[in-house]
């Protein structure tokens, strides 16, 4: 996989965070903060995977975050990260029913996060965006249609016009997902900085 240097540094950072969290878990499996960092790191690393590998990593992240909530059910940053995991799963869903279930779960997580931390603008924005997808299934269908167009546009016979259309059609998805991935990364780094283990350097801006 051809990664730019900044992306490669980001990959190394979250892989280091994942390994640190895994080591800490062996010492204390009931540390909700550590489990949240672990789940958040897996979500970030999933962005570097394709197809089934990406989905499996998201499911593993969900497992860690749910485990953290068993320890502390009112931990709002964990609820928010779990909402992001369900949102990413929804975007990867191949059928409308699965996507709807994931968007509904995400909305519930974001709503709980807002209830625990009412003034958090990031939580409010997450709730607003995901609720739209949960209430309007056609939005997910539109993303699926755009994904199909992108696949067609990458064929050897694709014209420059199709390539341009591909770029425009991807804007919606990246607008929604971009801030989610960035924000999860910030949560993970902040958690590493608060932990007793020296964190790796933050990802470059």
Wavefront OBJ file of the C-alpha trace (Angstrom):
o trace
v 0.000 0.000 0.000
v 1.397 3.364 -1.067
v 1.098 5.721 1.889
v 2.241 9.304 2.079
v 4.669 10.029 4.918
v 2.033 11.772 7.064
v -0.334 8.844 6.671
v 2.450 6.375 7.428
v 3.307 8.311 10.619
v -0.384 8.245 11.552
v -0.481 4.491 11.013
v 2.591 4.007 13.224
v 1.122 6.227 15.949
v -2.153 4.322 16.231
v -0.447 0.942 15.963
v 1.771 1.975 18.889
v -1.314 3.137 20.803
v -3.027 -0.190 20.128
v -0.020 -2.174 21.372
v 0.289 -0.013 24.492
v -3.396 -0.501 25.274
v -3.110 -4.239 24.735
v -0.170 -4.398 27.175
v -2.023 -2.291 29.749
v -5.098 -4.514 29.417
v -3.031 -7.528 30.481
v -2.204 -5.669 33.714
v -5.663 -4.212 34.349
v -8.600 -5.470 32.250
v -11.036 -3.168 34.098
v -9.497 0.123 32.975
v -12.280 1.791 30.961
v -9.958 4.592 29.794
v -7.491 2.092 28.385
v -10.235 0.077 26.676
v -11.530 3.281 25.072
v -8.053 4.096 23.733
v -7.774 0.554 22.405
v -11.124 0.745 20.636
v -10.347 4.192 19.241
v -6.980 3.014 17.921
v -8.645 0.089 16.147
v -11.144 2.465 14.539
v -8.304 4.603 13.211
v -6.358 1.580 11.974
v -9.471 0.299 10.189
v -9.186 3.279 7.831
v -5.979 1.744 6.459
v -7.660 -1.599 5.708
v -9.860 -2.719 2.839
v -13.016 -4.825 2.624
v -13.403 -7.606 5.199
v -10.247 -6.602 7.104
v -11.645 -3.127 7.677
v -15.015 -4.441 8.855
v -13.401 -6.995 11.185
v -11.283 -4.269 12.793
v -14.368 -2.096 13.310
v -16.168 -5.029 14.954
v -13.160 -5.576 17.229
v -13.263 -1.881 18.155
v -16.962 -2.214 19.018
v -16.117 -5.144 21.290
v -13.460 -3.162 23.215
v -15.697 -0.105 23.564
v -18.638 -2.181 24.790
v -16.287 -3.802 27.300
v -15.282 -0.324 28.519
v -18.962 0.586 28.982
v -19.489 -2.532 31.097
v -16.935 -1.014 33.477
v -18.286 2.540 33.240
v -21.683 2.805 31.457
v -21.719 6.618 31.702
v -18.317 7.299 30.136
v -19.327 9.797 27.458
v -16.189 9.666 25.290
v -16.559 5.878 25.086
v -20.216 6.224 24.118
v -19.197 8.702 21.439
v -16.435 6.441 20.055
v -18.882 3.522 19.972
v -21.320 5.684 18.027
v -18.554 6.371 15.498
v -17.815 2.654 15.212
v -21.460 1.913 14.410
v -21.488 4.795 11.905
v -18.441 3.428 10.081
v -20.016 -0.035 10.065
v -23.175 1.450 8.525
v -21.206 3.068 5.708
v -19.633 -0.300 4.894
v -22.903 -2.236 5.088
v -23.869 -3.938 1.867
v -27.586 -3.928 2.587
v -30.059 -1.304 3.697
v -31.344 -3.178 6.742
v -27.899 -3.611 8.307
v -27.076 0.034 7.658
v -30.322 1.165 9.292
v -29.616 -0.939 12.401
v -26.083 0.471 12.673
v -27.242 4.071 12.226
v -29.898 3.532 14.897
v -27.303 2.149 17.330
v -24.987 5.062 16.550
v -27.766 7.580 17.192
v -28.522 5.958 20.560
v -24.841 6.109 21.565
v -24.512 9.762 20.545
v -27.734 10.617 22.394
v -26.389 9.019 25.578
v -23.067 10.853 25.149
v -24.932 14.166 24.833
v -26.952 13.379 27.961
v -23.732 12.781 29.902
v -21.963 15.855 28.493
v -24.710 18.231 27.261
v -22.494 21.095 26.144
v -20.189 19.066 23.897
v -20.551 20.448 20.369
v -18.817 17.460 18.784
v -21.323 15.058 20.355
v -24.219 17.261 19.247
v -22.896 17.403 15.666
v -22.396 13.631 15.605
v -25.964 13.113 16.810
v -27.347 15.537 14.235
v -25.561 13.955 11.254
v -26.209 10.340 12.208
v -29.865 10.985 13.026
v -30.329 12.201 9.454
v -29.037 8.903 8.096
v -31.119 6.931 10.589
v -34.308 8.761 9.576
v -33.555 8.990 5.846
v -32.513 5.601 4.414
v -32.249 7.134 0.937
v -29.039 8.880 2.018
v -27.340 5.520 2.524
v -28.651 4.287 -0.816
v -27.145 7.392 -2.416
v -23.761 6.573 -0.902
v -24.007 3.022 -2.190
v -24.869 4.329 -5.659
v -21.908 6.695 -5.561
v -19.620 3.849 -4.509
v -20.757 1.864 -7.549
v -20.054 4.842 -9.790
v -16.583 5.159 -8.274
v -15.857 1.514 -9.020
v -16.952 2.021 -12.625
v -14.911 5.214 -12.900
v -11.711 3.375 -11.917
v -11.939 0.964 -14.854
v -9.244 1.346 -17.570
v -11.818 2.586 -20.080
v -13.077 5.356 -17.784
v -12.924 8.843 -19.241
v -11.655 12.014 -17.572
v -15.269 13.072 -17.187
v -16.013 9.962 -15.139
v -12.938 10.564 -13.007
v -14.147 14.079 -12.289
v -17.599 12.760 -11.408
v -15.997 10.204 -9.098
v -14.244 12.982 -7.175
v -17.454 14.962 -6.752
v -19.501 11.934 -5.739
v -17.059 11.061 -2.966
v -17.300 14.505 -1.351
v -20.395 13.697 0.747
v -18.888 10.580 2.274
v -15.559 12.206 3.095
v -17.214 15.314 4.515
v -19.099 13.122 6.970
v -16.373 10.593 7.742
v -13.354 12.884 7.743
v -14.128 14.780 10.935
v -15.202 11.546 12.651
v -11.841 9.872 12.030
v -9.869 12.983 12.977
v -11.822 13.501 16.183
v -11.448 9.852 17.265
v -7.707 10.244 16.751
v -7.643 13.277 19.031
v -9.494 11.310 21.744
v -6.964 8.471 21.490
v -3.970 10.810 21.663
v -5.403 12.706 24.625
v -5.971 9.400 26.399
v -2.392 8.318 25.743
v -1.135 11.638 27.099
v -3.102 11.127 30.326
v -1.933 7.544 30.798
v 1.079 6.583 32.893
v 2.895 5.222 29.836
v 4.675 7.891 27.734
v 2.611 8.315 24.559
v 4.069 8.193 21.073
v 4.306 11.602 19.388
v 0.995 13.024 18.125
v 0.225 12.528 14.451
v 1.497 15.404 12.270
v -0.984 18.089 11.282
l 1 2 3 4 5 6 7 8 9 10 11 12 13 14 15 16 17 18 19 20 21 22 23 24 25 26 27 28 29 30 31 32 33 34 35 36 37 38 39 40 41 42 43 44 45 46 47 48 49 50 51 52 53 54 55 56 57 58 59 60 61 62 63 64 65 66 67 68 69 70 71 72 73 74 75 76 77 78 79 80 81 82 83 84 85 86 87 88 89 90 91 92 93 94 95 96 97 98 99 100 101 102 103 104 105 106 107 108 109 110 111 112 113 114 115 116 117 118 119 120 121 122 123 124 125 126 127 128 129 130 131 132 133 134 135 136 137 138 139 140 141 142 143 144 145 146 147 148 149 150 151 152 153 154 155 156 157 158 159 160 161 162 163 164 165 166 167 168 169 170 171 172 173 174 175 176 177 178 179 180 181 182 183 184 185 186 187 188 189 190 191 192 193 194 195 196 197 198 199 200 201 202 203 204 205
